[in-house]
Amino acid sequence: MTLAALAACGGGSSTGHCGNAPSPTIEPTTPITQLTLAQSGELCDWASCTLGGYGAHYSCGNDTVGAEPDQAACVSSFSSATCSATVGDITGCFDAIAGDPCALATSTACSVFFECAN
């Protein structure tokens, strides 16, 4: 899974905010490696709406935080994940960085992305 795997948004928008998406209805203790395709899509859409849209990119100093180009790419990243992250880990990260995508690289709540990206 890439750092950008969850930075995506339903509807295919490349910029802008998706609105106030409801929190995922998936049990927080569910490992991301055990999500169904529908659950992966739900989590991708929710997470994306906190960051601004599929394909969105943010300049963060010397780094760029970028979103997957669409829901299919985001869902695919879950199917190839080999880490122990749970839905609660992902939602906790995105709640912690709400409004500041560049915090993905520095928030301790988002350390799961580095585990999953390796």
Secondary structure as UniProt FT lines:
FT   TURN            3..6
FT   TURN            10..11
FT   TURN            28..29
FT   HELIX           32..34
FT   HELIX           37..51
FT   TURN            54..55
FT   STRAND          57..60
FT   TURN            61..62
FT   STRAND          63..66
FT   HELIX           71..79
FT   HELIX           87..96
FT   TURN            97..99
FT   HELIX           101..105
FT   HELIX           108..110
FT   HELIX           111..117
//
